[in-house]
């Protein structure tokens, strides 16, 4: 499979499941309404697992511009391929979130609060403070990228001689990292830790004919872009400095 197509499909599956679980928990009349933070963080972690398993053999399953930037910054990925990967990730995020909206459309129509409609698509802060929100996204992404750099650099092999940093086995630790970030660091901003995860669905929220949807809050949209990029660069800098 073409690696760009793999990134698009993998990110699409990630966002279909991720946006889907938030809609399931927040929107009225669903079977999962009110299930809470544990349901959301667990499903997002498993969504990452699914996306990595699907795209991993073909593209390395970045599924996140911050991962692409982090890997390229330490020489594990060709910078010339980064723009195409990032575009594919954003397109996949738009596709996946659009499909989730189609599935939950009737429940979106039942919800009267426009902020809850938007919350299924993109992140926003619990307390609106830009420096704190940037710090939150930076720290969460720093942990993610540092872990990914270690996993992709691991030389441990399974019984068949396959590096554990590849395929479905390598997807498991990444899923656990995303899970703990959500539980431990996700309370301030909703832990985008992925520019495509926030920008693509936010753009779809703007474009889709969602009844009573309100603002897409573009004034906040730069935070889950800048924060994850900063976190990725800091993780890459530490990785290179200490020579993991």
C-alpha positions, 0 to 999 in steps of 0.5 A: 500500500502507498504510505500516504494512503496508509496514513490517510486510512489509519488516521481515518480509523483513529478519528472515526473511533475517537470522535465516535466514543466522545459522541457516544458518551456526550450526546443524548439518547446514545447507549453510552451516554454518561459513560465518563472519562474512563470510557473516552480515554480507553477508547482513544487508546484502542483507536490508536492501536487500531490505526497503528495495526492498519497503517504500520506495515505500510507507512510506519503508522505516524497518524500524527504530525507531531510523530512525523516531526519528532521522527524526522528531527532525530533522523528516523524519517525523511523530511521530504516525505513529511508534508505528504504524511501530514496532509494525509493525516489531516485528510484522514482525520477529516474523513473519520470525523465526518463518518462519525458525524454521519453515524451519530447525526440524529443524536447531534440533532437532539443535543441543544448545547452547541459546545457539546456538539463541538466537543465531539469533534475537537478539544477545548480547555477546561479553564481558558488560559492559553499559556496553561493550555499550551503547556498541557499540550506540550507536556502530553506530546513530549511524553508521547513522542519520547515514548515513540522514539524509544519504541521505534529505536528498540532492538528487542526482538520477538521469537520470530526475530521481528523488532517489537517496535513494529506491527501489532506488538509495537502498537500495544505500548503506544496505546498504553502511553496514549491511555495514561496521557489521557488519564493523567494529563488530559484534564486541562485541554482534552489532550489533543497531542496531535495537530491533525486530530484537532484541526481536521475534525474542527474543520469538519465541524465548520463545514458540516451542516450540523444543526445548531452547531455554533462556533468552531472556536478557531481562536483556540485552534492554534493551541493543539497545533503549536503545543504538540509541535513544541512537545515533539521538538523537545522530545527529539532534542532530549532523545538526541542529547542523552543518546537513548 
